[in-house]
Amino acid sequence: MNAKIHEGESGRRLWAECVALGIEARKAIIANCKMIQPFIPPVVAGRPWQDHPTEAIARERRFFSFEPGARWHGFEGYASDQYFVDPCKLLLTTPGIDAESGKYTDFGIPATILAHYLRENGIVPEKCDLNSILFLLTPAESAEKLAQLVAMLARFEQHIESDTPLADVLPTIFNKYPVRYRDYTIRELCQEMHNLYVSFDVKDLQKEMFRKKSFPRAVMNPQDANREFIRGNVELVRLSAAEGRIAAEGALPYPPGVLCVVPGEIWGGAVLRYFLALEEGVNMLPGFSPELQGVYSETDPDGIKRLYGYVLKA
């Protein structure tokens, strides 16, 4: 049934309308928000992106293309017209990283805080990274739904500017951890989490993890390592003590939502440092624990949460 709905000219029209709605939503965000911005080229052909007609933006890929050497995205190592932003993936960035220099700014809004705020108000994003948040657009979207999203983004910025008490912005988290977040404001929470990212240089750790020179060293076939895991020839160790041990399970942190170490690889380097940074965040900022697969959180007798992983027995 779904395939039939999207078949032929009617299906193309449905998706064309979706693309147009996404473009209009981006224009509305640019007009109503100062901190949260769509991930698009700011200027195309000498004019601000939002000043071009929606029909032209929908028709021409240049409005979503990554131009080599452009400073708005900071990506490297690709050719002209090789990559572009999917118009139906509404990707927004939050303050915290200067795209042109790649350096941290003094103040930042971690996207996970914005995601919690939106969920608190009935809007569920697809996912978020350190300073970006993603919404997937489909023909099921409407102008009213996207207008509500824009309104909530603008209201969140108002809370940041007014330094609203956290209890009023994120009541669910505040009520769950009232002692930890007593007298906190939303801006104070953003600053503390941003400072944590800066102290561990999390953005560069994330980048380093996926550079070939930083890949964990493989010393065993993943299938063989998994076989040892199934046989129980493994032990659960704290990640802080896992340096040099052979992983028995793949480990996936979210963000970025990609396996960072696979069975048969040696724990260490940027991957291990990244997980230890996450461990620090779990304890420092309860309520914002990332999703982890292949790594397990256990609480020590002193109430501190530690991350553990299975490694092959020595």
Contacts in CASP RR format, 6 or more apart in sequence:
PFRMAT RR
TARGET T0000
AUTHOR 0000-0000-0000
METHOD contacts of the structure
MODEL  1
MNAKIHEGESGRRLWAECVALGIEARKAIIANCKMIQPFIPPVVAGRPWQ
DHPTEAIARERRFFSFEPGARWHGFEGYASDQYFVDPCKLLLTTPGIDAE
SGKYTDFGIPATILAHYLRENGIVPEKCDLNSILFLLTPAESAEKLAQLV
AMLARFEQHIESDTPLADVLPTIFNKYPVRYRDYTIRELCQEMHNLYVSF
DVKDLQKEMFRKKSFPRAVMNPQDANREFIRGNVELVRLSAAEGRIAAEG
ALPYPPGVLCVVPGEIWGGAVLRYFLALEEGVNMLPGFSPELQGVYSETD
PDGIKRLYGYVLKA
5 11 0 8 1.000
5 14 0 8 1.000
6 14 0 8 1.000
6 15 0 8 1.000
6 139 0 8 1.000
11 139 0 8 1.000
14 139 0 8 1.000
15 88 0 8 1.000
15 139 0 8 1.000
16 58 0 8 1.000
17 139 0 8 1.000
18 88 0 8 1.000
18 137 0 8 1.000
18 138 0 8 1.000
18 139 0 8 1.000
18 141 0 8 1.000
19 58 0 8 1.000
19 87 0 8 1.000
19 88 0 8 1.000
19 137 0 8 1.000
20 54 0 8 1.000
20 55 0 8 1.000
20 58 0 8 1.000
21 137 0 8 1.000
21 141 0 8 1.000
21 142 0 8 1.000
21 143 0 8 1.000
21 146 0 8 1.000
22 87 0 8 1.000
22 88 0 8 1.000
22 90 0 8 1.000
22 137 0 8 1.000
22 141 0 8 1.000
22 146 0 8 1.000
23 54 0 8 1.000
23 57 0 8 1.000
23 58 0 8 1.000
23 87 0 8 1.000
24 54 0 8 1.000
24 143 0 8 1.000
24 146 0 8 1.000
25 90 0 8 1.000
25 137 0 8 1.000
25 146 0 8 1.000
25 149 0 8 1.000
25 150 0 8 1.000
26 38 0 8 1.000
26 40 0 8 1.000
26 49 0 8 1.000
26 50 0 8 1.000
26 90 0 8 1.000
27 50 0 8 1.000
27 54 0 8 1.000
28 146 0 8 1.000
28 147 0 8 1.000
28 150 0 8 1.000
29 36 0 8 1.000
29 37 0 8 1.000
29 38 0 8 1.000
29 92 0 8 1.000
29 150 0 8 1.000
29 153 0 8 1.000
30 37 0 8 1.000
30 38 0 8 1.000
30 49 0 8 1.000
30 50 0 8 1.000
31 50 0 8 1.000
32 150 0 8 1.000
32 151 0 8 1.000
32 153 0 8 1.000
32 154 0 8 1.000
33 150 0 8 1.000
33 153 0 8 1.000
33 154 0 8 1.000
33 157 0 8 1.000
34 157 0 8 1.000
35 94 0 8 1.000
35 95 0 8 1.000
35 109 0 8 1.000
35 157 0 8 1.000
35 160 0 8 1.000
36 92 0 8 1.000
36 93 0 8 1.000
36 94 0 8 1.000
36 109 0 8 1.000
36 114 0 8 1.000
36 153 0 8 1.000
36 156 0 8 1.000
36 157 0 8 1.000
37 92 0 8 1.000
37 93 0 8 1.000
38 90 0 8 1.000
38 91 0 8 1.000
38 92 0 8 1.000
38 93 0 8 1.000
39 73 0 8 1.000
39 85 0 8 1.000
39 91 0 8 1.000
39 92 0 8 1.000
39 93 0 8 1.000
39 132 0 8 1.000
40 49 0 8 1.000
40 63 0 8 1.000
40 64 0 8 1.000
40 85 0 8 1.000
41 49 0 8 1.000
41 63 0 8 1.000
41 64 0 8 1.000
41 65 0 8 1.000
41 67 0 8 1.000
41 70 0 8 1.000
41 72 0 8 1.000
42 48 0 8 1.000
42 49 0 8 1.000
42 72 0 8 1.000
43 49 0 8 1.000
44 52 0 8 1.000
44 62 0 8 1.000
44 63 0 8 1.000
45 52 0 8 1.000
45 62 0 8 1.000
49 57 0 8 1.000
49 63 0 8 1.000
52 63 0 8 1.000
56 63 0 8 1.000
57 63 0 8 1.000
58 87 0 8 1.000
61 81 0 8 1.000
61 84 0 8 1.000
64 84 0 8 1.000
64 85 0 8 1.000
64 86 0 8 1.000
64 87 0 8 1.000
65 80 0 8 1.000
65 81 0 8 1.000
65 83 0 8 1.000
65 84 0 8 1.000
65 85 0 8 1.000
66 73 0 8 1.000
66 75 0 8 1.000
66 78 0 8 1.000
66 82 0 8 1.000
66 83 0 8 1.000
66 84 0 8 1.000
66 85 0 8 1.000
67 80 0 8 1.000
68 77 0 8 1.000
68 78 0 8 1.000
68 79 0 8 1.000
68 80 0 8 1.000
69 76 0 8 1.000
71 99 0 8 1.000
71 100 0 8 1.000
72 99 0 8 1.000
72 100 0 8 1.000
73 99 0 8 1.000
74 99 0 8 1.000
74 100 0 8 1.000
74 102 0 8 1.000
75 83 0 8 1.000
85 91 0 8 1.000
87 137 0 8 1.000
88 136 0 8 1.000
88 137 0 8 1.000
88 138 0 8 1.000
89 134 0 8 1.000
89 135 0 8 1.000
89 136 0 8 1.000
89 137 0 8 1.000
90 134 0 8 1.000
90 135 0 8 1.000
90 136 0 8 1.000
90 137 0 8 1.000
91 132 0 8 1.000
91 133 0 8 1.000
91 134 0 8 1.000
91 135 0 8 1.000
92 132 0 8 1.000
92 133 0 8 1.000
92 134 0 8 1.000
92 135 0 8 1.000
92 153 0 8 1.000
93 99 0 8 1.000
93 131 0 8 1.000
93 132 0 8 1.000
94 108 0 8 1.000
94 109 0 8 1.000
94 110 0 8 1.000
94 111 0 8 1.000
94 114 0 8 1.000
94 131 0 8 1.000
94 132 0 8 1.000
94 133 0 8 1.000
95 105 0 8 1.000
95 107 0 8 1.000
95 108 0 8 1.000
95 109 0 8 1.000
95 131 0 8 1.000
96 104 0 8 1.000
96 105 0 8 1.000
96 107 0 8 1.000
96 108 0 8 1.000
96 109 0 8 1.000
96 131 0 8 1.000
96 194 0 8 1.000
97 103 0 8 1.000
97 104 0 8 1.000
97 105 0 8 1.000
97 130 0 8 1.000
97 131 0 8 1.000
97 203 0 8 1.000
98 104 0 8 1.000
98 105 0 8 1.000
102 203 0 8 1.000
104 194 0 8 1.000
104 197 0 8 1.000
104 198 0 8 1.000
104 203 0 8 1.000
107 190 0 8 1.000
107 191 0 8 1.000
107 194 0 8 1.000
108 131 0 8 1.000
108 190 0 8 1.000
108 191 0 8 1.000
108 194 0 8 1.000
109 131 0 8 1.000
109 160 0 8 1.000
109 190 0 8 1.000
109 194 0 8 1.000
110 130 0 8 1.000
110 131 0 8 1.000
110 190 0 8 1.000
110 193 0 8 1.000
110 194 0 8 1.000
110 197 0 8 1.000
111 128 0 8 1.000
111 129 0 8 1.000
111 130 0 8 1.000
111 131 0 8 1.000
111 132 0 8 1.000
111 133 0 8 1.000
112 128 0 8 1.000
112 193 0 8 1.000
112 288 0 8 1.000
112 290 0 8 1.000
113 170 0 8 1.000
113 186 0 8 1.000
113 189 0 8 1.000
113 190 0 8 1.000
113 193 0 8 1.000
113 288 0 8 1.000
114 128 0 8 1.000
114 133 0 8 1.000
114 153 0 8 1.000
114 156 0 8 1.000
115 125 0 8 1.000
115 128 0 8 1.000
115 133 0 8 1.000
116 170 0 8 1.000
116 172 0 8 1.000
116 173 0 8 1.000
116 288 0 8 1.000
117 152 0 8 1.000
117 156 0 8 1.000
117 159 0 8 1.000
117 169 0 8 1.000
117 170 0 8 1.000
118 124 0 8 1.000
118 125 0 8 1.000
118 149 0 8 1.000
118 152 0 8 1.000
118 156 0 8 1.000
119 125 0 8 1.000
120 169 0 8 1.000
120 170 0 8 1.000
120 171 0 8 1.000
120 172 0 8 1.000
121 152 0 8 1.000
123 148 0 8 1.000
123 149 0 8 1.000
123 152 0 8 1.000
125 133 0 8 1.000
125 134 0 8 1.000
125 135 0 8 1.000
126 134 0 8 1.000
126 135 0 8 1.000
126 136 0 8 1.000
127 133 0 8 1.000
127 134 0 8 1.000
127 254 0 8 1.000
127 255 0 8 1.000
128 134 0 8 1.000
128 255 0 8 1.000
129 255 0 8 1.000
129 256 0 8 1.000
130 197 0 8 1.000
130 202 0 8 1.000
130 203 0 8 1.000
130 206 0 8 1.000
130 255 0 8 1.000
131 203 0 8 1.000
135 149 0 8 1.000
156 169 0 8 1.000
158 164 0 8 1.000
159 168 0 8 1.000
159 169 0 8 1.000
159 186 0 8 1.000
160 186 0 8 1.000
160 187 0 8 1.000
160 190 0 8 1.000
163 185 0 8 1.000
163 186 0 8 1.000
163 187 0 8 1.000
163 188 0 8 1.000
164 185 0 8 1.000
164 186 0 8 1.000
165 183 0 8 1.000
165 184 0 8 1.000
165 185 0 8 1.000
165 186 0 8 1.000
166 173 0 8 1.000
166 174 0 8 1.000
166 181 0 8 1.000
166 184 0 8 1.000
166 185 0 8 1.000
166 186 0 8 1.000
166 188 0 8 1.000
166 189 0 8 1.000
167 174 0 8 1.000
167 175 0 8 1.000
167 181 0 8 1.000
169 186 0 8 1.000
170 186 0 8 1.000
170 189 0 8 1.000
173 181 0 8 1.000
173 287 0 8 1.000
173 288 0 8 1.000
174 181 0 8 1.000
174 184 0 8 1.000
176 286 0 8 1.000
176 287 0 8 1.000
177 286 0 8 1.000
177 287 0 8 1.000
180 286 0 8 1.000
181 189 0 8 1.000
189 285 0 8 1.000
192 284 0 8 1.000
192 285 0 8 1.000
193 285 0 8 1.000
193 288 0 8 1.000
196 202 0 8 1.000
196 277 0 8 1.000
196 280 0 8 1.000
196 281 0 8 1.000
196 284 0 8 1.000
196 285 0 8 1.000
197 203 0 8 1.000
200 273 0 8 1.000
200 277 0 8 1.000
200 280 0 8 1.000
202 274 0 8 1.000
202 277 0 8 1.000
205 270 0 8 1.000
205 273 0 8 1.000
205 274 0 8 1.000
205 277 0 8 1.000
206 255 0 8 1.000
206 256 0 8 1.000
206 274 0 8 1.000
208 214 0 8 1.000
208 270 0 8 1.000
209 260 0 8 1.000
209 270 0 8 1.000
209 271 0 8 1.000
209 274 0 8 1.000
210 258 0 8 1.000
214 269 0 8 1.000
214 270 0 8 1.000
214 271 0 8 1.000
215 265 0 8 1.000
216 247 0 8 1.000
216 260 0 8 1.000
216 261 0 8 1.000
216 262 0 8 1.000
216 265 0 8 1.000
216 266 0 8 1.000
216 267 0 8 1.000
216 268 0 8 1.000
216 269 0 8 1.000
216 271 0 8 1.000
217 265 0 8 1.000
217 266 0 8 1.000
218 262 0 8 1.000
218 264 0 8 1.000
218 265 0 8 1.000
218 266 0 8 1.000
219 246 0 8 1.000
219 264 0 8 1.000
219 265 0 8 1.000
219 266 0 8 1.000
220 246 0 8 1.000
220 263 0 8 1.000
220 264 0 8 1.000
220 312 0 8 1.000
221 264 0 8 1.000
222 262 0 8 1.000
222 263 0 8 1.000
222 264 0 8 1.000
223 263 0 8 1.000
224 264 0 8 1.000
225 246 0 8 1.000
225 247 0 8 1.000
225 248 0 8 1.000
225 263 0 8 1.000
225 264 0 8 1.000
225 312 0 8 1.000
226 248 0 8 1.000
226 263 0 8 1.000
228 234 0 8 1.000
228 248 0 8 1.000
228 312 0 8 1.000
229 248 0 8 1.000
229 249 0 8 1.000
229 263 0 8 1.000
229 310 0 8 1.000
229 312 0 8 1.000
233 312 0 8 1.000
233 313 0 8 1.000
234 248 0 8 1.000
234 310 0 8 1.000
234 311 0 8 1.000
234 312 0 8 1.000
234 313 0 8 1.000
235 310 0 8 1.000
235 311 0 8 1.000
235 313 0 8 1.000
236 296 0 8 1.000
236 308 0 8 1.000
236 309 0 8 1.000
236 310 0 8 1.000
237 245 0 8 1.000
237 308 0 8 1.000
237 309 0 8 1.000
237 311 0 8 1.000
238 306 0 8 1.000
238 307 0 8 1.000
238 308 0 8 1.000
239 267 0 8 1.000
239 272 0 8 1.000
239 275 0 8 1.000
239 276 0 8 1.000
239 279 0 8 1.000
239 295 0 8 1.000
239 306 0 8 1.000
239 307 0 8 1.000
239 308 0 8 1.000
239 309 0 8 1.000
240 276 0 8 1.000
240 279 0 8 1.000
240 306 0 8 1.000
242 267 0 8 1.000
242 268 0 8 1.000
242 272 0 8 1.000
242 309 0 8 1.000
242 311 0 8 1.000
243 267 0 8 1.000
243 268 0 8 1.000
243 272 0 8 1.000
244 266 0 8 1.000
244 267 0 8 1.000
244 268 0 8 1.000
245 266 0 8 1.000
245 267 0 8 1.000
245 311 0 8 1.000
245 312 0 8 1.000
245 314 0 8 1.000
246 264 0 8 1.000
246 265 0 8 1.000
246 266 0 8 1.000
246 267 0 8 1.000
246 311 0 8 1.000
246 312 0 8 1.000
247 261 0 8 1.000
247 262 0 8 1.000
247 263 0 8 1.000
247 264 0 8 1.000
247 265 0 8 1.000
247 266 0 8 1.000
247 267 0 8 1.000
247 309 0 8 1.000
247 310 0 8 1.000
247 311 0 8 1.000
247 312 0 8 1.000
248 263 0 8 1.000
248 264 0 8 1.000
248 309 0 8 1.000
248 310 0 8 1.000
248 311 0 8 1.000
248 312 0 8 1.000
249 263 0 8 1.000
249 294 0 8 1.000
249 309 0 8 1.000
249 310 0 8 1.000
250 259 0 8 1.000
250 261 0 8 1.000
250 262 0 8 1.000
250 263 0 8 1.000
250 293 0 8 1.000
250 294 0 8 1.000
251 259 0 8 1.000
251 260 0 8 1.000
251 261 0 8 1.000
251 271 0 8 1.000
251 275 0 8 1.000
251 292 0 8 1.000
251 293 0 8 1.000
251 294 0 8 1.000
251 295 0 8 1.000
251 309 0 8 1.000
252 258 0 8 1.000
252 259 0 8 1.000
252 260 0 8 1.000
252 292 0 8 1.000
252 293 0 8 1.000
252 294 0 8 1.000
253 260 0 8 1.000
253 274 0 8 1.000
253 275 0 8 1.000
253 278 0 8 1.000
253 290 0 8 1.000
253 291 0 8 1.000
253 292 0 8 1.000
253 295 0 8 1.000
254 290 0 8 1.000
254 291 0 8 1.000
254 292 0 8 1.000
254 293 0 8 1.000
255 290 0 8 1.000
260 271 0 8 1.000
260 274 0 8 1.000
260 275 0 8 1.000
261 267 0 8 1.000
261 271 0 8 1.000
264 312 0 8 1.000
267 311 0 8 1.000
275 295 0 8 1.000
275 307 0 8 1.000
276 307 0 8 1.000
278 290 0 8 1.000
278 292 0 8 1.000
278 307 0 8 1.000
279 305 0 8 1.000
279 306 0 8 1.000
279 307 0 8 1.000
281 288 0 8 1.000
281 289 0 8 1.000
282 289 0 8 1.000
282 290 0 8 1.000
282 297 0 8 1.000
282 305 0 8 1.000
282 307 0 8 1.000
283 304 0 8 1.000
283 305 0 8 1.000
289 297 0 8 1.000
292 307 0 8 1.000
294 309 0 8 1.000
294 310 0 8 1.000
295 307 0 8 1.000
295 308 0 8 1.000
295 309 0 8 1.000
296 307 0 8 1.000
296 308 0 8 1.000
296 309 0 8 1.000
297 305 0 8 1.000
297 306 0 8 1.000
297 307 0 8 1.000
297 308 0 8 1.000
298 305 0 8 1.000
298 306 0 8 1.000
298 308 0 8 1.000
299 305 0 8 1.000
299 306 0 8 1.000
300 306 0 8 1.000
END
